[in-house]
Amino acid sequence: MKNIILFLLFSVSSFSQDYSLTKKQIDSICLRSKDFIDQKTPLKKSKKITLKNKQIKTLNGTGSEIIRIFKHLENDPRNIVETYEIIKVSYEYLVNYSFGNFEYVFIDIYYKQNTVDSFFIEERYKLGKEIKSQQVFLSQSNLEEEDLTDFNFCKSFKDWITEKSKEINTIFHKKT
């Protein structure tokens, strides 16, 4: 009788554990995955820059925005992630302007249970005399505490990720 009770307690606790994948596991899964959704959008942009002689010039550029959504695990024996669950989104944005100026943004957005959990952000740009390169890793809880405004590609990262999340959900639900 004691063994049966122990078995039942062990079984219940095993099924009730909230298993979540680490970022390393998610990256590994995404590298092997052949099942993802790609959305590529061409871009035309213009930016005003200040030249070395303090003259303001408008640069015109072209490029693209790519959203890649990784959605489920193949051959997962533990069946940890639901078939239609987003686990990661890679966002890449590149615009080349004249005179060697450019903007490049790469963001990995990690999800837990279809909800944004954390971000890896890499931004590089050269616009006139302004040159910047930065990498930032932050969690959703950090973003809730303070909004990041130190990016060239957006005025408020909190607003930007809210809009992109809506766009990602729309793309995901149209394609699945």
N, C-alpha and C positions, 0 to 999 in steps of 0.2 A: 504494500500500500504506500509505504514511504517513497519507494522508487517511482511509482506512478505520479505522485504529487510533485516530486522533484522534476520529473520529465515534463509535466504540464507547465510548471512555473518556468522552466528553461525554454520551452517552446513559445510560450506567450511573450517572454522577454525578448526572444530572438526576433519575432515578427514585429514587435513594437518599436524596435530600434530605428531611429531616423538616420539612415545611411546617406551621407553626402560625399560626392567625389571631391578630391583635392584638385587644385588647379593643374598640377603636374599630370594627374590621371586624365583630366579633361583634355589637356594639350596632346597627350599621347593618343587618346581616342580620336581626336580631330585630325591628327597627322595620318592615321590609318584609314579614316572614314572616306568613303567614296560617295556618301549620301549627304549632300549639303545643297543649299539654295544659294545661287548667286544672282545678285541684282546689280547691274552696271549702268551708270547714268553718266552721259557726257556732260561736261561743265564748260561754261564760258563765263569768265569773271573779269572784273576790272577792279583795280586797287589804286588808290592815291598814295604816292610815296614822296618823301622828302629827299632830294638829292644832296650831295655833299655841299653844293653851293646854296643850300636852303631853298632851292626852287622846287615847287610841287609839280609832280608829273603823274599822269594817269597811265598805268600799265594795263594792257589787255592780255588775258591769258586763256588757255584752253587746257582741259585735263579731264579727269574722270573721278567718279565716286563709286566705290565697290563695297557692297554689303554682302558678306558671306555668312550664312546661318547654318550652324551645325545642329542637327536635330535629334538623332538617336544613336544608340549603340548597336553595332552589328554583332551578332553571335555572343551576346552577353549572357553567360550561364546563370548569373545571379539575378537577372532581370531587374536591375537597380533603377534604371531610368525608363520612364514610360516611352512608348514608341513615338509619340508626337510631342515630346518635351524639348524645348530649346536648352542646350547646354552651354553654347558659346556663340558669340557673333564677332567676326572680325570686320572692322570698318577701315577702309583705306581711301584717302583723299589726296590727289596730286594735281596741282595746277602749275604749269610752266608759263611764266611771263617772259617778255622780251628782256634783253640785256642780262641774261643769266639769273634773273629773279625767279623764285619758286616758293610754293607752300606745299608741305608734305605733312600729313597727319595719319598715324596708324593707331587704332584703338582695339584692344581685345576686351570684350565685355563678357564676363563670366556670369552664368545664371545658376541659380539653385531653385528647383521646382518652378520653372518658368518665370522667375522673378530675378531682376538684376541684383547681383551680389557684389561684384567688384570690377575694377577697371585697370588696365595697363594702358597708359597714354604716352605716345611718342610724337613730338611735334618738332619739325625743323622748318625753318624758312629763311629766306634772304629777300628782303624787300628794301631796295635802296641801300641806305647805310646801316639798316637794322638787320642783324644776323642773330639767329637764336636756335638752340637745340636743347631740348629737355625731355626727360623721361620721368613719368610719375606713376606710381601705383597707389590706388586708393580703394577703400571699401565703400559700400553704400552708406554705412553708418557714418563714415567720415564726411561724406557728401551732405548728409542730413544735418551735421553739425555746422558746416560752413560751406559756402558756395565758392568754387574756384573761378576766378576771373582773370587769371594770368595766362590765358591762351590767346593766340592771334586768330584762330579759326572760329571762335565764338566769344560773345561778350560774357555769357554766364554758362558754365558747364552744366549746372543743374537744369536750366531751361533747355539746353541743347540735348541732353540725354533724355529728357522727358519727350521731346519731339521725335527724336530718333527711335525711342522705344515704341512709340505709336506707329511709326513707319515700319519698323521691324515686325511688329505684330501683324500689321496689315499684309506685308509681303509673305510672312510665314503662313497665315491662314488662307491666303489665296492659292498658295502653291501646295498645300497639304490636303 
